[in-house]
């Protein structure tokens, strides 16, 4: 077979399929559907609904931090990431 060599065979054996002049990886694994555990997402939703002061600078958020996920989403330090652009955001009073 013209154009077929050990390199081509190795690609095919490792899950690649030749399409024209290129090899494409054949997706044999199920799609990765990311979901940060519904329990954690539900917890954050409940927290957001319960807080009396939902402002980003509220100290109330700290009492709800109990694991990495809640720290990531509720830490008052996160607000510092956006502070330089705060004038670009609309302020909504609750």
One Martini backbone bead per residue (centre of mass of N, CA, C, O) as a GRO file, in nm:
protein
   94
    1UNK     BB    1   0.092   0.039   0.027
    2UNK     BB    2   0.089   0.352  -0.043
    3UNK     BB    3   0.203   0.551   0.232
    4UNK     BB    4   0.258   0.305   0.418
    5UNK     BB    5   0.366   0.285   0.761
    6UNK     BB    6   0.466   0.255   1.080
    7UNK     BB    7   0.356   0.530   1.162
    8UNK     BB    8   0.065   0.488   1.069
    9UNK     BB    9   0.011   0.234   1.240
   10UNK     BB   10   0.056   0.367   1.517
   11UNK     BB   11  -0.169   0.572   1.497
   12UNK     BB   12  -0.402   0.374   1.460
   13UNK     BB   13  -0.346   0.208   1.725
   14UNK     BB   14  -0.386   0.506   1.890
   15UNK     BB   15  -0.668   0.638   1.764
   16UNK     BB   16  -0.625   0.711   1.463
   17UNK     BB   17  -0.749   0.893   1.170
   18UNK     BB   18  -0.749   0.919   0.834
   19UNK     BB   19  -0.789   1.255   0.677
   20UNK     BB   20  -0.637   1.265   0.423
   21UNK     BB   21  -0.341   1.433   0.544
   22UNK     BB   22  -0.467   1.367   0.827
   23UNK     BB   23  -0.481   1.309   1.179
   24UNK     BB   24  -0.737   1.185   1.395
   25UNK     BB   25  -0.879   1.166   1.692
   26UNK     BB   26  -1.057   0.919   1.831
   27UNK     BB   27  -1.341   0.929   2.024
   28UNK     BB   28  -1.367   0.684   2.297
   29UNK     BB   29  -1.448   0.874   2.512
   30UNK     BB   30  -1.631   1.014   2.723
   31UNK     BB   31  -1.763   1.288   2.800
   32UNK     BB   32  -1.680   1.569   2.989
   33UNK     BB   33  -1.892   1.637   3.263
   34UNK     BB   34  -1.899   1.904   3.444
   35UNK     BB   35  -1.954   1.876   3.809
   36UNK     BB   36  -1.985   2.038   4.122
   37UNK     BB   37  -2.156   1.903   4.286
   38UNK     BB   38  -2.470   1.962   4.377
   39UNK     BB   39  -2.430   2.012   4.678
   40UNK     BB   40  -2.247   2.265   4.647
   41UNK     BB   41  -2.435   2.434   4.472
   42UNK     BB   42  -2.672   2.436   4.671
   43UNK     BB   43  -2.526   2.570   4.901
   44UNK     BB   44  -2.466   2.839   4.757
   45UNK     BB   45  -2.759   2.913   4.702
   46UNK     BB   46  -2.848   2.926   4.998
   47UNK     BB   47  -2.654   3.143   5.089
   48UNK     BB   48  -2.745   3.368   4.893
   49UNK     BB   49  -3.042   3.366   5.013
   50UNK     BB   50  -2.958   3.430   5.331
   51UNK     BB   51  -2.818   3.677   5.312
   52UNK     BB   52  -2.827   4.016   5.412
   53UNK     BB   53  -2.532   4.087   5.283
   54UNK     BB   54  -2.447   4.070   4.930
   55UNK     BB   55  -2.196   4.200   4.931
   56UNK     BB   56  -1.863   4.163   4.852
   57UNK     BB   57  -1.775   4.304   5.147
   58UNK     BB   58  -1.900   4.107   5.319
   59UNK     BB   59  -1.858   3.927   5.628
   60UNK     BB   60  -2.082   3.702   5.611
   61UNK     BB   61  -1.946   3.487   5.423
   62UNK     BB   62  -1.739   3.349   5.619
   63UNK     BB   63  -1.947   3.158   5.779
   64UNK     BB   64  -1.974   2.963   5.498
   65UNK     BB   65  -1.692   2.856   5.523
   66UNK     BB   66  -1.580   2.484   5.483
   67UNK     BB   67  -1.435   2.471   5.198
   68UNK     BB   68  -1.293   2.506   4.901
   69UNK     BB   69  -1.543   2.590   4.740
   70UNK     BB   70  -1.646   2.811   4.935
   71UNK     BB   71  -1.386   2.974   4.935
   72UNK     BB   72  -1.373   3.038   4.634
   73UNK     BB   73  -1.666   3.189   4.628
   74UNK     BB   74  -1.663   3.360   4.934
   75UNK     BB   75  -1.416   3.512   4.943
   76UNK     BB   76  -1.308   3.839   5.003
   77UNK     BB   77  -1.048   3.821   4.816
   78UNK     BB   78  -1.186   3.807   4.532
   79UNK     BB   79  -1.261   4.108   4.494
   80UNK     BB   80  -0.967   4.204   4.422
   81UNK     BB   81  -0.969   4.112   4.123
   82UNK     BB   82  -1.201   4.349   4.041
   83UNK     BB   83  -1.150   4.633   4.163
   84UNK     BB   84  -1.013   4.792   3.918
   85UNK     BB   85  -1.321   4.751   3.762
   86UNK     BB   86  -1.572   4.860   3.929
   87UNK     BB   87  -1.669   5.100   3.737
   88UNK     BB   88  -1.792   4.884   3.515
   89UNK     BB   89  -2.009   4.816   3.718
   90UNK     BB   90  -2.313   4.757   3.815
   91UNK     BB   91  -2.507   4.870   4.080
   92UNK     BB   92  -2.686   4.655   4.307
   93UNK     BB   93  -2.950   4.686   4.514
   94UNK     BB   94  -3.118   4.487   4.778
   0.00000   0.00000   0.00000
